[in-house]
Structure formats: structure tokens, C-alpha cells
Amino acid sequence: MAGLYLHIPFCKQACHYCNFHFSTSLKMKDEMVAAICRELLLQKNYLEGETLETIYFGGGTPSLLSQQDLDLIFGEIFKHYPISAQPLEVTLEANPDDLTGLKINELRQTPVNRLSIGVQSFSEEDLRFMNRAHNASEALGCVQDAQSAGFENLSIDLIYGSPTTSHEQWAENLETVFKLKIPHLSCYCLTVEPKTALAHMIKKGQAKPVDDEHGARQFEFLMEKTAVAGYEHYEISNLALPGHYSRHNTSYWQGKKYLGVGPSAHSFDGKSRQWNVANNAQYIRSLQAGELLFEIETLTLVQRYNEYVMTGLRTKWGCSLLKIRGLGFEAEFSEGAKQFLQDGTMERDGDIFRLTQAGRFLADGIAAELFAESEN
């Protein structure tokens, strides 16, 4: 079974920290929807007949799509792609300011059955610092309204480590989550990406630099409090109550195939990756001409091994020595893992190697130490 990702490249305004591909102009929205529908047709054989088990609308801000836009896209999906016998997980990323009562009711008329809401914080100061389009009241109200309308499968994004997010505010954010009984959380430490407004503001002295220690303390607090509240920390940035893992993102981490549609979207067929042009006008023109505009990379064994280590160590399932043996890197991995088993940042259970809580702070660095540089 496989996944389908659709990148909707529009936003009302640019968040200071964001480096994803998007446009704040909606002038080409209708043409974009038509182009996405066209790509769905042209790419119908990419997954080689595997059934879809998840559909994910990301961006950008997919909640800017109208019900008519969504109906057109779903029409193409259900016309050209086989669907799994088990219920589809259909996620749509949404911003709180878009989730009016009318919008939520419209979404209930579509196949969307899971909302991923970009709350980021329940603090006005945090939201202003990030240049979010919503306020704290909307952040709280949209979750309650979505729940009242019948959306039980909800996820929210939260950002920690911001200079404006005190430890007290971070505790308040989590307490609000627990009171609302939100079943899934995606929590990210604020990072300064190149060429973003935040990077420019810090360089000009208009914003405080991000403090790694501040973020680390809040990550530790996140792990402690969510564990007590019954959440399972199943991936470095993702926590869920039992039965509420993101099936779509889990399929990425477990190496399943997926098709990405829309400008800048990535696809993976098990052996190669390809990514669409990250330019709205070029993307639309190419699809109007019936052409796909993308780059492709066939993965070497080293790349497949390194990606498996990088993604596997981020999850509760860890890395399987059996799979690593199949890729030809058992000796290299086993030797490299010794130091982390000894210092307590990694543990072994049979043929499974996973990070301990202490190791989660160092996940990227540990993975990099275990990477291979050449074919065996």
C-alpha cells in the first residue's frame, strides 16, 4: 500500500521561520488546481497499481482550497487510483484563521477525516513573533469547533524553543492540549533556516538568537509531560495517544512508496526519488502542455542505507539489523553503534537498535556517525 501527498503552494502571509515553497498570491489558484488534477492523471501509473491507504494535503495552506477545489481533486484521485479496502486516512493541513464554522462544515462534506492544524502556540506574543495569521483565541476556538463538528482525529503543530516562549508558556501550551484531549501532536524546535525573515531579523539584531539550551529544556519537558498524559513518543517530533499515529507520515519513515503531486512535491518508488519544479508558473505551464517537469535521483545502496538509519533512529521502531544486513552494512553499523550503546544513548532489543530518551536529543548527530561513505 502507498501514500499520496498533494502540495498546495499558497499562504495568506509568510511566517518568519518558514522556508517551504509557497506564494502569498492566490491569482493562479484555479490554474493550480487544474494542473494538480492533470498531474494526477499523468502520474496514475507511478505507484504501479499499489492501493492508496493515505492522502495528505500539505503546503502551503491547503485550507485555502474551496470545497469545489477539493471536489475536483478528489474526483481525479478516485477516478485513477485504486483505494485500500481499509478506511482511508485523509489529512488536510489547516490554519486556525481558516477554520470558521462554515469552513469546518464544508470539510465535513468531503473525504477529509483528519485535520492537522497549524496552531504553533496558544500565546499572542509567540504568534506575533512568528508572524502567524491567527490569534490565540482562534487557535483555541478552531480546535473546539472542529471537535464539536465531529472531527475526532485531530493533530496540532506546536513550536518550542522560541525566544518568546518561556518555560511557563510552554507548560501552558501543553496543559491546553491535555485539556482539549487532542490525540496527536507534532512539536518542532524553532530553527533558523537560511533566507527566511527570521534569519534576516536575527542578523540585523531585530530578534533574539535562538538558544539551543532553551529548546533542549523544553524538549525534555515535552517528553516528560506527554508521557504522564499517556502520549506515545513514536517519532522525534511526533506524539500520539494510542491508536492515533499519523499513518501517512509513518509510511514515510517505514520506507513505503508515495507519490507527491504539486510544485516542489517529492515522490519515492522504493528505488528512486523525484521532485517537481518549485515554481508555480513553470509547474502550471508544463502541465498545461501535458508535460511533467521534475528531477530524479536513483538511490545507491549507500543512500538507501543512510536514509534508513536516519529515519529509523527517529522512530520508536528503531533500525533492524536484519534489514541493515540485507543492504550489506551490518559490520559497519554494529561497530559504529558500540559507542552509543556504551554511553546510553542507544539500546538494543534483539536485532532492533533504537535511541534512548537521552539519545533523542542527539538523533541527527548519532545517525551521521553511523552513515556509510562507500559501497561495501
Secondary structure, 3 states (H helix, E strand, C coil): CEEEEEEECECCCCCCCCCCCCECCCCCHHHHHHHHHHHHHHCCCCCCCCCEEEEEEEECCHHHCCHHHHHHHHHHHHHHCCECCCCCEEEEEECHHHCCHHHHHHHHCCCCCEEEEEEECCCHHHHHHHCCCCCHHHHHHHHHHHHHCCCCCEEEEEEECCCCCCHHHHHHHHHHHHHHCCCEEEEEECCCCCCCHHHHHHHCCCCCCCCHHHHHHHHHHHHHHHHHCCCEEEECCEEECCCCCCHHHHHHHCCCCEEEECCCCEEECCCEEEEECCCHHHHHHHHHCCCCCEEEEECCHHHHHHHHHHHHCCECCCEEHHHHHHHCCHHHHHHHHHHHHHCCCEEEECCEEEECHHHHCCHHHHHHHHCCCCCC
